[in-house]
Amino acid sequence: MPPITVRIRASGTTLFTVAMLLCIQPTLGQTPDWIWARSSGAVSNDYSNAVCTDLDGNVYITGTFQGSTITFGSYVLQNSSEGFLDFFIVKYDVQGNVIWAVSDGGTKDDYAYGICVDPAGNVFITGYFNSPSLDIGPSTLVNISTSVNAPDVFVAKYDPDGTSVWGKSGDAGPTQDYARAYGIGSDASGNIYITGHYGYGSVSFDGNTLQGYGGLDMFLVKYDTDGDVLWANRMGGNQTDGAQAIHVDSNGNSYITGWFINSADFGGVSLISTNNAYMEIFVAKYDSNGNIVWANYALVPYFGNYASGTGITADQLGNVYLTGYYQYSLSFGNDTLANAGNHGLFLAKYDSDGNPLWGRSPGGTGTDLGKSVCTDPEGNVIFTGYYESPFLNFGGYPVINANVGFNDAFVARYDPDGNALGAIGIGGPGHEYGMGVATSPEGELYSTGYFGSYTLDFSGIVITNSGSFDIFLAKMPLAALNSIQSIGENVEVKLYPNPAHDQINVLSKGRTEIRVYDLASRKILERQFTDMTSIDITEIPAGLYLYELKRNGNVVKGKFVRE
């Protein structure tokens, strides 16, 4: 991997440059980590919030832009009201070429947070709008609220060519009420499901009115492909509860996650906090008719602490994976997670009956958050988010923050048993946020979000920022996130544990040479071995080290932490 140049502002006005060799653990000399990367943006703030793929391997993103225009490939989208946020949808082919791009919006800030594609290639998005009215194709949606920041929900359909077909709204009341949608999914029949929350009153979906009983309540709504509401459910208690994400399987089962305070009812299944935590995570499953199948929560063990689910998916067996954030400590079954920062991120698995199987957290000392999760064709789970901590340890695969105090994005991969398969960081001197992750039927990975660094390097593919925050979309082979990777024909290598305390162990096939360097490029040790070796590192000071493993001219580069 080529060096990345990071510019750091010192305490005065001097700007100096540090050349950093970023190595992903483990990194193949001959296998690129990223296939391509794309950026879009203008001088204002532009955000990509979600990504999905279709059966042909095309990839779609949605988000918002603030400037007068934004360009995706040869498509220039115009903002309805410069200085306010409009939302966009972009379709790319497998090579990263833009097939089409469209936008909609009104005279205020309008947000798109969720996207999905049905089996016929129709595209659906959801979010919320503050504008007094919103035109989506033949549909005009009206926000009747007279208050500032009192949005209504929208859901919209676009055909495979990007032409808007219809738009629907979820109408909150005329005063302080508001409604926001964050997640959307489709089943094999092309039905659409959305989730989110509404506050301080009621919300109506085409005459299906849900009453509110607390500060915030949650909704789950099913539409047919023509935009007709089939059913609408309310969930929650008498406090502030929020739904953040949804996954829908081919049979129309929907899985949702978010947070609740004290207690919440999910249509016959009630969850009650046992420790009076401020916010606790819930996960719930509904069948295609809107009936609750099961609901469960993750234990926040301390009074006043908080946690929330922000991303959810399910595999073909009905096992459920979720990600999000938590303060200090969090328990999933027998696994208790901990972090030393403002809040940490997690990945957790529940079985098809809603029982927690395991939870994982990379630790951290800053403000870190998991945002989106998906499965790959092999049944492994991949998630993304962002972290402020100096480094995180994903089961032996550390990612290092490119500029401590700023956020970097990450992508990590685990097997179904909770073993880490690999992790990679995405960062520069500015803020970077991982917002969405998806896999294609061919087993390729797409990651999206937004970045504030002037440039961002994806294994030598450099994208440039045009303003405050710009959008990124990048593609990598899943093999780039494998724990054991080839360094030549029929040769494999693995270094563990990582972080390490007393020793490191190295597995290889055949005669291999290892060299370890400190961050000043000074060689700390060198050894040749066959098949396996254990190396005493008790005399090495604590810190981050780089290593090289060589066999028959092939090289694997990586890094490990000595605790």
Phi, psi and omega in degrees: 000134183288158177297150175248131180268123181246127180261128184237131178272124180281182184293335175266225180249004181285135176251121179237165186241133177242125177270120183245134173265106179269120180240130179271140184268122335277155182244129179278138176294325186254000181246117181290145177283322182240140179273314175205162177216143180231146175229153175212148178164175178224203186283344180261193183275130180226135188226135168256125188250343184200158181216149173208168179231161176251183185292340179267000179090001174292154184234144185231142173230156173220157180176209184224156174220152190247332184286181181293328178216164169214143185245129172237108185061237178265005183262124177251117181262137181262137176280136180293332181207096186306137182098342174251166186268127167253163178250157184224161168226137178228137175247127178244152170273183186292340178271359180088013176276139180284122177274315173200161177214136180223161177215159174214161178166173180237217186263359177233192181281126179232136192236138170246128184239341183226148181214145174207165179231135177273173183299339179273358179091005174287146185248136180233140175228160175216162181173218178208158184228138176263344182298148177302327176213157183218119179264121175233102184058233181281356186259136171246116179263138185240129173262113187273358183292142176260003183260156175283144179056048175235073189282164171247157177284146166228152170222137187223149178242137176233142180283176184299343178264003178089009178276130181291134183256311177200162173225144179228154181236156168249112193265119171275182184285180187276353185246254184271000182290150174209161179217137182224134175252140182236341184223151181211148176205163180231154176257184184292341180267000180087009173286153186239141180232135177231155176218160180172207179213163182220156189228144164066027179171228182235169174220143184236129176248096181050050177089350175271098188265129176251125179276148176261146182236358180214200178295309174228141172235165186249156177228154172221120188232139177246131176244151167276178186293344177268001178090011177275135180286127178266322172196161180218130182242144170254141174226152175140187179231215181256014177244212182256113183233143184219136173261132188245337186202158180216148168230138179237129178270177187294337180272359180089008170287136180243139181239129183230157176214164180170225180219160171217159179241125177071295181203158178206142178254132180242059176065042178118344174247121182253136174251134182231127178294135180264343184239011180054040174294155180293313177222136177233152181282139169239156170220133185220149177238133176239149175277181186291345178263005178087011178274138179291134176263310174198162174213146180210174180217167176255137187282122169264110195282352186240143178300133174084353179279171186221159176198154178208144167275139181233346179214146184210148173207171177220148178268183185291344178268358181089003172291145188244136175240139176220157177224166181170219183214160180206155177259121172070298187210151183201140183238133171238102184060238181273356182262121175250123183261154180213149171214162184248015182252195177297311166202149182253174180249161183214162168229133183221155179233136171242149177280181186291348176260005177088014178270134179291134180257315179198162174221147180225144176216138180275012181076217178119158180235007182240213178252105187236149187209131169273139190239319188215148184215147178209169174250159177254173183298343179269359180089004175280167183240139183233137176219161182223167179174213180208158185215143176259341183300153177302321173203157175236151179243103177271082175057038181103001179240094182282144167244137187252130179292130183290337180206098187302136185102346175247162180272138168246153173272161176217159168225130181226152183230133179232154174275174184297341179268003178088014176272133181290137176253342179162163178206151180218141177260152178231108184193161175216206182284344180260198179270135174231140184230121172274120187245334184209149178216142180207156175241155178264166177301335179278356177088028176255152188253137175240134179234136179224161179170211178214156188223148180250350177293153180297319174227158177223129187254121175249083179054047179093350174267107188259126174249153189241142178271136180260350185201225182285291172239135176241164184271141169234148170222127184223151183237136176220155172285144179299335179299339178289348178244041175259142180287326177244120184231153182288140169238034183145165185300126178060029178236131179232159182212146176208136175244132181201163349285170181207111003296159181238155181245299183259327183206160170243146177246139181232127176252137176206171176244108182101186184281127187224149176246134175242136172232139180239135182234151169274181185286350174267012179069018175277132180286124182267320179204160178213136182206146171249143181207169176236122175074306185205147173209153172241132187241125177287124180240020183294337180271356180270131178299152177299143179154190180262135181229152176255146177226157173232135173241124185239137173208123178053039178084353177268146187229134167245129177246143180201193181213153174216161181250127172265116181275000000 
